[in-house]
Amino acid sequence: MSFKYGKKDKLKSKKHIEQLFNEGKAITVFPLRLIYLKTEFENAVNLKTGVTVSKRLHKTAVTRNRIKRILREAYRLNKPLYFNNSSASYAFMILYLSKDGTTFDKINTSMKLLFEKFIQKTSEK
C-alpha cells in the first residue's frame, strides 16, 4: 500500500484539465467538490489529481496554499484506502468551496465521505 503523491500522480496537463471541466461529472460533499472524468493516461497511472481553492473566496495566497496543502495531504492518506483495487483510470479535480478556513480533521472526514460517494456512484453503472 503506497501513500505517495508523486509527480506522476498530479494532474498538470492543460488539455486534461480543460476536458475535465467541460465533460466531467461532479460530486459535492461540503466543503469539497470532486470533478471526475474517466480517461486514459500515457503512463500506467490510474489516478491523476489536482486541487484548487478559489481566489475570490480566499484573497491571500498564504491561506489558499495552506488549504491546498491540507487537501493534498488528506487525498494522499485516503487514496490507497479507496483506490488500490481500482483498474479504471480517472482524472480528479478537488475544489474547496467554503469561505471559512479549515482544519485537517474537517477536510479528512469530508474527503472520506466524498470518496465513498464517488465509489458508490461509479459502481452503480
N, C-alpha and C positions, 0 to 999 in steps of 0.2 A: 504494500500500500504506500504510494508515493504522495507526499504532501507538498510537492514542488509546484511553483508557479513561475516557470522559466520563460525565456524569450519566445520559444516556440508555441507557448500556450496563450500568448497575448494577441488580441485582435488589433492589428495595426493597418491592414490594407484598406485604403480609401474605397476601393471598389467593393470589398466585402461589407464595409460599414454602410455605404450608400444602399447596397442591395438589402441589407438587414433592415434599415429603416423604411425602405419602400415596400418590401414584400413580407417582412417578418410579422409574427404574431406576438401579442403581449399578454403578460400575466402580472397582476398587481397584488402585492401584499404590503400595505402601507407600513413604512415609508419607502418601499422599494418597488421598482417595476423591472421586469425581465422581458426583454425583447429577444426573441429567438427565431432562428431560421435553419432549416436542415440543409446543409451544404456539404460539398466535398473539398478537402484541402490537399495541397500538393504533397506535403509530408504526412506521415502516418500519425496525425493528431486527431483525436475525437472531438475535443472542445477547444474553441478559441474564444476568449472572453475579454471584454473591455468594460471599464467603469467610467461613469461620468456624473458630475454634480453641476447643477445649473449655476451659471454666473449671475443670473438675475436674482436668485434666492440667497446666494452666499457671495457677498460682494468681495471679500478679501480672499486672496489666494491661499493664505495660511489655513483658513477654515475649510476651503474646498479640498486642499491637499490632504488635510487630516482625515476628512470624511472618506476620501478615495483610498487612503492607506488602510483605514478600518474596513472598507468594503472588500478590498483585495485580500486582506488577512482572513476575513470571515469566509470568503469564497475558497481560499486556499485550504482552510481547515475542513470545510464541508464537502469539497469536490470529491475526494476519494470515498466518502461515506455514501454518496448518492450516484456517482457516475462510473465506478470502477468496472461494472459489468456491462456498461453501455457499448454497443457496437456501432451505433449511428453517429454521424458527425454533425455537430451543431455549432453555430456562431451565436454567442450571447453578448448582449449589452445590458449592463445593470445600471439603472438610473436611480439616483437618490432624489426623492420628491419633497421631503419636508423642509420647511423654513427653519426649523429649530436645529440646534446642534444635536449630537447624539453620543451614545456610549457604545462600546464594543458589544456589550451584552444585548442591548436592544437590536443592533444590526444582526448579530449572530442568530438570535431567535427568529427574526424576520427572514433571514436567508434560509434557514432550515424550512420554514413554512413555505417559502417561495419555491424551493427545490421540490418539496413534497407535492405541491400543487402542479408544478411542471411535469413531474413523473406521472402523476395521475392523469393529467390532460393528454400527454403524449402516448400513454399506454392504452387509452380508450380507443384509439384509431385502429 
